[in-house]
Amino acid sequence: MANIHTPIPKLKLNDGTSIPMLAYGTGTAWYKAGDESKLDQTCIDSAKTAIKLDYTHLDGAEVYKTETELGTAIKEGGVAREKLYVVTKVLPNIADIPAALELSLKKLGVDHVDLYLIHAPFFSDKKEDHQAKWAQMEELKARGLTKSIGVSNYLPEHLDWILETAKVVPAINQIEFHPYLQHPDLIAYHKSKGIATSAYGSLAAVTKGAGGPADDILKSLAHKYAVTPGEISLRWCVDQDIVAITTSGKEQRLSDYLRAMTFKLTPKEVALINEAGAKKHLRGFWTHKYPDTDHR
């Protein structure tokens, strides 16, 4: 059933555009380790289901190898392109970002994306390289191939490099974010620079951190609002002005996630989750790049 009565809220970005605050992601569950040319029909069908349920924010990346699937879902989903918010990211083909985006657009079957991200900063530890790549991103925005540009998995030192020479401030930094990985210093940095935050792995406190110190408060709030602890985790992001990205192959679960848009946590409830979550550290992604003690 479409989420007609409670639309997904939008967050205004520093470039004047607005991003839906709940997204359907085509990474994690759908990531292809093998041959990209072999289409995953289940991924296509799940993305079409998400579109049917009014998930207009669709998050992809070239490294997931599912851009063609997402493009097929967009084509067959029955929702006009201008009503969708399409995101993709560059990493494997970062040596030539303009060519990478052209290829992504072809796979997605669209003439532009709404947001284009550098997927991670680990391609170089040289400031000049990051500044050169960001200049390419700015050129793609100027050409109208993407409405907004941003980054993913960046730390303040990487963002500082970009901002030294940037004509366009990154609109957003997409990071792993959940009660057990709150990045307080990075979030404060984003706010100081006018950079929005989007969260992947937003359900990790429930899916990977069960048995942790936030369990009781998440369960208590789930009972109060007649939802699941996962939906409390999504709402916890939104109530901190952080875009939440989630995924599922199950229509009922995707429908249930939309219930997170029907209520708001109180500031005290957000603080209780923050306090409980701060007692545990859990990182699910890029663990080979960040030591286990790194809370950034």
C-alpha positions as CSV (number, residue, x, y, z in Angstrom):
1,M,0.0,0.0,0.0
2,A,1.4,3.4,-1.0
3,N,2.5,5.8,1.7
4,I,0.0,8.4,0.6
5,H,-1.0,10.0,4.0
6,T,2.5,10.4,5.5
7,P,4.9,11.5,2.8
8,I,8.6,11.1,3.4
9,P,10.0,14.4,4.6
10,K,12.7,16.2,2.7
11,L,15.9,17.9,3.9
12,K,17.1,21.0,2.1
13,L,20.7,20.9,1.0
14,N,23.2,23.7,0.8
15,D,22.7,24.0,-2.9
16,G,19.0,24.7,-2.6
17,T,17.8,21.3,-3.7
18,S,15.9,18.9,-1.3
19,I,16.6,15.2,-0.6
20,P,14.0,12.7,0.6
21,M,15.0,11.6,4.1
22,L,14.3,7.9,3.7
23,A,16.0,6.0,0.8
24,Y,15.9,2.6,-0.8
25,G,19.5,1.4,-1.2
26,T,20.8,-1.1,-3.8
27,G,24.0,-1.9,-2.0
28,T,24.6,-4.3,0.9
29,A,21.9,-6.9,0.2
30,W,22.2,-6.6,-3.6
31,Y,25.9,-6.1,-4.1
32,K,27.3,-8.3,-6.8
33,A,30.7,-9.9,-6.3
34,G,30.6,-11.6,-9.7
35,D,29.7,-10.8,-13.2
36,E,27.9,-7.5,-13.5
37,S,26.3,-8.4,-16.9
38,K,24.1,-11.1,-15.3
39,L,21.0,-9.2,-14.2
40,D,19.5,-9.9,-10.8
41,Q,15.8,-10.0,-11.3
42,T,15.1,-10.1,-7.6
43,C,16.9,-6.8,-7.2
44,I,14.9,-5.3,-10.1
45,D,11.6,-6.5,-8.6
46,S,12.5,-5.2,-5.1
47,A,13.5,-1.8,-6.4
48,K,10.2,-1.7,-8.3
49,T,8.4,-2.6,-5.1
50,A,10.1,0.2,-3.3
51,I,9.1,2.7,-6.0
52,K,5.5,1.4,-5.8
53,L,5.5,2.1,-2.1
54,D,6.6,5.7,-2.7
55,Y,10.3,5.4,-2.0
56,T,11.4,8.1,-4.4
57,H,15.0,8.3,-3.2
58,L,17.0,5.5,-4.8
59,D,20.6,5.0,-3.8
60,G,23.0,3.2,-6.1
61,A,26.7,3.0,-6.9
62,E,28.9,1.7,-9.6
63,V,30.8,-0.6,-7.2
64,Y,27.5,-2.4,-6.3
65,K,27.2,-3.5,-10.0
66,T,23.5,-3.0,-9.8
67,E,23.0,0.2,-11.7
68,T,21.5,-1.6,-14.7
69,E,19.0,-3.3,-12.3
70,L,18.1,0.1,-10.8
71,G,17.8,1.6,-14.2
72,T,15.4,-1.2,-15.3
73,A,13.3,-0.6,-12.1
74,I,13.2,3.1,-12.8
75,K,12.0,2.4,-16.4
76,E,9.4,-0.1,-15.4
77,G,8.4,1.4,-12.0
78,G,5.6,3.6,-13.4
79,V,6.8,6.8,-11.6
80,A,7.9,9.8,-13.7
81,R,11.7,10.5,-13.6
82,E,11.2,14.0,-12.3
83,K,9.5,12.6,-9.2
84,L,12.5,10.3,-8.4
85,Y,15.7,11.2,-6.6
86,V,18.4,9.1,-8.1
87,V,21.9,8.8,-6.5
88,T,25.0,7.0,-7.6
89,K,28.7,7.0,-6.7
90,V,32.1,6.7,-8.3
91,L,35.0,4.5,-7.0
92,P,36.3,1.8,-9.4
93,N,36.4,4.2,-12.3
94,I,37.6,7.3,-10.3
95,A,40.6,7.7,-12.7
96,D,38.1,9.3,-15.1
97,I,35.1,10.6,-13.2
98,P,33.4,12.2,-16.2
99,A,33.5,8.9,-18.2
100,A,32.4,7.0,-15.0
101,L,29.3,9.2,-14.7
102,E,28.5,8.9,-18.4
103,L,28.6,5.1,-18.1
104,S,26.5,5.2,-14.9
105,L,23.9,7.3,-16.7
106,K,23.8,4.8,-19.5
107,K,23.2,1.9,-17.1
108,L,20.6,3.9,-15.2
109,G,18.8,5.0,-18.3
110,V,18.6,8.6,-17.3
111,D,20.2,11.8,-18.6
112,H,21.2,13.1,-15.1
113,V,21.3,12.0,-11.5
114,D,20.1,14.1,-8.6
115,L,23.2,13.4,-6.5
116,Y,26.6,12.1,-7.4
117,L,29.1,11.0,-4.8
118,I,32.8,10.1,-4.6
119,H,32.3,6.8,-2.8
120,A,35.3,6.9,-0.5
121,P,38.5,8.9,0.0
122,F,40.9,5.9,0.0
123,F,41.9,6.3,-3.7
124,S,44.7,8.7,-2.6
125,D,46.4,10.2,0.4
126,K,47.4,13.2,-1.5
127,K,45.6,16.5,-1.0
128,E,46.1,17.5,-4.6
129,D,44.5,14.4,-6.0
130,H,41.3,15.0,-4.0
131,Q,41.2,18.6,-5.1
132,A,41.6,17.6,-8.7
133,K,38.8,15.0,-8.5
134,W,36.5,17.5,-6.8
135,A,37.1,19.9,-9.6
136,Q,35.9,17.2,-12.0
137,M,32.8,16.7,-9.8
138,E,32.1,20.5,-10.0
139,E,32.4,20.4,-13.8
140,L,29.8,17.6,-14.0
141,K,27.4,19.7,-11.9
142,A,28.0,22.7,-14.1
143,R,27.2,20.5,-17.2
144,G,23.9,19.4,-15.6
145,L,24.8,15.8,-15.4
146,T,24.1,15.8,-11.7
147,K,22.1,18.3,-9.7
148,S,24.1,17.9,-6.5
149,I,27.6,16.6,-5.7
150,G,29.0,15.1,-2.5
151,V,31.1,12.5,-0.9
152,S,30.9,9.3,1.1
153,N,33.0,7.9,3.9
154,Y,35.0,11.1,4.2
155,L,36.6,12.3,7.4
156,P,37.2,16.0,8.3
157,E,40.8,15.9,7.1
158,H,39.6,14.8,3.6
159,L,36.9,17.4,3.5
160,D,39.4,20.1,4.6
161,W,41.5,19.2,1.5
162,I,38.5,19.7,-0.8
163,L,37.3,22.8,0.8
164,E,40.6,24.5,0.4
165,T,40.0,24.9,-3.4
166,A,36.3,24.1,-3.8
167,K,33.9,26.3,-5.7
168,V,31.1,24.1,-4.6
169,V,30.8,22.8,-1.0
170,P,29.9,19.1,-0.9
171,A,26.1,18.9,-0.4
172,I,26.3,15.7,1.7
173,N,28.6,13.1,3.2
174,Q,27.2,9.6,3.2
175,I,28.6,7.6,6.2
176,E,27.9,4.5,8.3
177,F,25.7,5.9,11.1
178,H,23.6,4.2,13.7
179,P,23.4,4.3,17.6
180,Y,26.7,2.3,17.9
181,L,28.6,4.5,15.5
182,Q,27.5,8.1,16.0
183,H,30.6,10.1,14.8
184,P,29.9,13.1,17.1
185,D,33.0,15.0,15.9
186,L,32.3,14.4,12.2
187,I,28.6,15.3,12.6
188,A,29.6,18.6,14.3
189,Y,32.0,19.3,11.5
190,H,29.3,18.7,8.9
191,K,27.0,21.1,10.7
192,S,29.8,23.8,10.9
193,K,30.3,23.6,7.1
194,G,26.7,23.2,6.0
195,I,27.2,19.7,4.8
196,A,24.3,17.3,5.3
197,T,24.7,13.7,6.5
198,S,23.1,10.5,5.1
199,A,23.3,7.2,6.9
200,Y,23.9,3.8,5.6
201,G,23.9,0.8,7.9
202,S,21.2,2.7,9.8
203,L,19.7,-0.6,11.2
204,A,23.0,-2.0,12.4
205,A,22.1,-1.5,16.1
206,V,19.3,-4.0,15.6
207,T,20.6,-6.3,12.9
208,K,24.2,-6.6,14.0
209,G,24.3,-5.1,17.5
210,A,21.5,-7.1,19.2
211,G,22.2,-7.7,22.8
212,G,23.8,-4.3,23.2
213,P,23.1,-1.4,25.6
214,A,20.6,0.3,23.3
215,D,18.3,-2.7,23.2
216,D,16.0,-1.8,26.1
217,I,15.4,1.8,25.0
218,L,14.8,0.8,21.4
219,K,12.3,-1.9,22.5
220,S,10.6,0.5,24.9
221,L,10.2,3.1,22.3
222,A,9.1,0.6,19.7
223,H,6.3,-0.5,22.1
224,K,5.3,3.2,22.8
225,Y,5.0,4.0,19.1
226,A,3.7,0.6,18.0
227,V,6.6,0.0,15.5
228,T,9.7,-2.1,15.5
229,P,13.1,-1.3,17.0
230,G,14.4,-0.9,13.4
231,E,11.8,1.8,12.7
232,I,12.9,3.6,15.8
233,S,16.5,3.5,14.5
234,L,15.3,5.1,11.2
235,R,13.3,7.8,13.0
236,W,16.3,8.5,15.3
237,C,18.3,9.4,12.2
238,V,15.5,11.6,10.7
239,D,15.0,13.4,13.9
240,Q,18.6,14.4,13.9
241,D,18.3,15.8,10.3
242,I,20.1,12.7,8.9
243,V,18.9,11.0,5.8
244,A,18.4,7.2,6.5
245,I,19.1,4.6,3.8
246,T,17.7,1.2,4.1
247,T,16.9,-1.9,2.0
248,S,14.9,-5.1,1.9
249,G,13.7,-7.6,-0.6
250,K,10.4,-8.0,1.4
251,E,7.5,-5.7,0.5
252,Q,6.0,-5.9,4.0
253,R,9.2,-4.8,5.6
254,L,9.7,-1.9,3.2
255,S,6.1,-0.9,3.9
256,D,6.7,-1.1,7.6
257,Y,9.8,1.1,7.4
258,L,7.5,3.9,6.1
259,R,5.8,3.9,9.5
260,A,8.9,5.6,10.8
261,M,7.6,8.7,9.0
262,T,4.4,8.7,11.0
263,F,5.7,9.9,14.4
264,K,8.6,11.9,15.9
265,L,10.8,11.0,18.8
266,T,11.1,13.6,21.5
267,P,14.5,15.3,22.0
268,K,14.8,13.3,25.3
269,E,14.2,10.0,23.6
270,V,16.8,10.8,20.9
271,A,19.2,11.7,23.8
272,L,18.5,8.4,25.6
273,I,19.4,6.4,22.4
274,N,22.5,8.5,22.0
275,E,23.6,7.8,25.6
276,A,22.9,4.1,25.4
277,G,24.5,3.7,22.0
278,A,27.7,5.5,23.0
279,K,28.4,2.6,25.4
280,K,29.1,0.3,22.4
281,H,31.3,0.6,19.3
282,L,30.3,-1.3,16.2
283,R,31.5,-0.7,12.6
284,G,30.2,-2.9,9.9
285,F,31.9,-1.4,6.8
286,W,35.4,-0.3,5.8
287,T,36.8,-2.1,8.8
288,H,40.0,-2.7,6.9
289,K,40.5,1.1,6.7
290,Y,39.5,2.1,10.2
291,P,40.9,0.5,13.4
292,D,38.2,-1.0,15.7
293,T,38.8,1.8,18.2
294,D,38.2,4.6,15.7
295,H,34.8,6.2,16.4
296,R,35.2,8.8,13.7
